[in-house]
Amino acid sequence: MVIFSCSCRQLALRTGLLLAAVAASTGLLAQTAPAANALPQAPIRLIVPFTPGTGIDLIARTIGPKLSERLGRPVVVDNRAGASGNIGTEAVVRAAPNGSTLLVTVNTLVMNAGLYPQLPFDPVKDLTPVTLTSWGQLILVANPKTGFKTAGEMVAAARKAPGRINYGSPGVGTPHHLSMELFKATARVFVTHIPYRGTGPALTDLLGGQIEAMFLPIHVALPHVKSGRLVALGIGSDKRHPLLPELPTLAEAKAGNVSVDMWYGIFAPPGISPELVALFNREIRDILLSDEVRKAFQTQGMDPSGSTPGEFKNLVETDARRWAQLIKAQGITAN
């Protein structure tokens, strides 16, 4: 657990300048001060429902100290891993809606809504969206021994020999897994899923040729693509990425219109006041604009991107419906 705090003198000066600027430009001073004063004096917890070192964890540890400076409260990063993120998520659902607890998570959240129908909470309905923080891309890669040069070639091979191609994932219900299931459904092919316990073991077997393909985050795949140990077949996005500008989208590769961009964002407990949601939204979106944050996020293959609470809510609900339909159609279970 990491606690971020701030210098009171620096905070007073910085906050005074910030609020003066806000008052002059937008007239929001009267809204911001009462909302900030309503926060408890106790540390604000950023609950990360996954282990340290993940992209979600980096978001929390990058935003945390800056949020502490802005709000004049210590900020704690609290990793509560387990059950595909459900343990940490439930802790936020059950937390007091007073602004002392926030959830930092990824779109696994909405996938879990379809995978775990017996959960004692609804991962989508029982949280309050605060803001989107970033996007991440997944690319389809293959071992060079397959001979695949494009996603179209993989599709053609899968149609000739259904089930013969094995693909890996870090586990059932992960974005990597469901992205390939969407690819399969869209391309109308069957390839066999080999689930692993984490990205590391799956990547090891992919490099060794024990499995033929998988979706990987672009920053994980990039060094192996550049070294020739993996072949990039297509990016699961609606646009190409600056890190691999020559890599076509899956639609361009004639392998189906598959966009599986991962979103990351921040949620609050149900029942939190609109004033506190607006406060966190403004502060975090300002933080996301800094070059320091952009550079830190890019090390994990993420592009900073904020939103209004309403925009984020619409994204979450739309994505939840999409993945629920896929999970039901493909008969995917968490067990």
KAFENJO-V900749 format. One record per backbone hydrogen bond with DSSP energy under -1.0 kcal/mol. NH is the residue of the N-H (numbers start at 1). CO is the residue of the C=O. If there is no record, write none. Layout:
nh = [NH,NH]
co = [CO,CO]
This chain:
nh = [2,4,11,12,13,14,15,16,17,18,19,20,21,22,23,24,25,26,27,32,33,35,36,37,38,39,44,45,46,47,48,54,58,59,60,61,62,63,64,67,68,69,70,71,72,75,76,77,78,80,86,87,89,90,91,92,93,94,98,102,103,104,105,107,109,111,112,115,116,119,126,128,130,131,133,134,135,136,139,140,141,142,143,146,147,151,154,155,156,157,158,159,160,161,163,164,167,168,169,174,178,179,180,181,182,183,184,185,186,187,188,189,192,194,196,198,202,203,204,205,206,207,208,210,211,212,213,214,216,218,221,222,225,226,227,229,230,231,233,234,235,236,237,244,247,250,253,254,255,258,260,262,264,265,266,267,268,272,277,278,279,280,281,282,283,284,285,286,287,288,289,290,294,295,296,297,298,300,301,302,303,305,312,313,314,315,316,317,318,319,320,321,322,323,324,325,326,327,328,329,330,332]
co = [77,75,7,8,9,10,11,12,13,14,15,16,17,18,19,20,21,22,22,28,29,31,32,33,34,36,74,100,76,102,78,51,54,55,56,57,58,59,60,63,64,65,66,67,68,4,44,2,46,48,83,82,85,86,87,88,89,90,96,45,267,47,265,263,106,107,108,111,112,116,122,268,266,266,264,264,303,262,216,234,214,231,212,143,144,233,150,151,152,153,154,155,156,157,190,161,192,213,194,171,174,175,176,177,178,179,180,181,182,183,184,184,165,167,169,170,198,199,200,201,202,203,204,205,205,166,166,141,139,137,217,218,221,222,223,224,224,142,140,140,248,138,235,241,244,235,249,251,250,256,236,136,134,105,131,103,128,269,273,274,275,276,277,278,279,280,281,282,283,284,286,287,290,291,292,293,294,297,298,297,135,133,308,309,310,311,312,313,314,315,316,317,318,319,320,321,322,323,324,325,326,327]
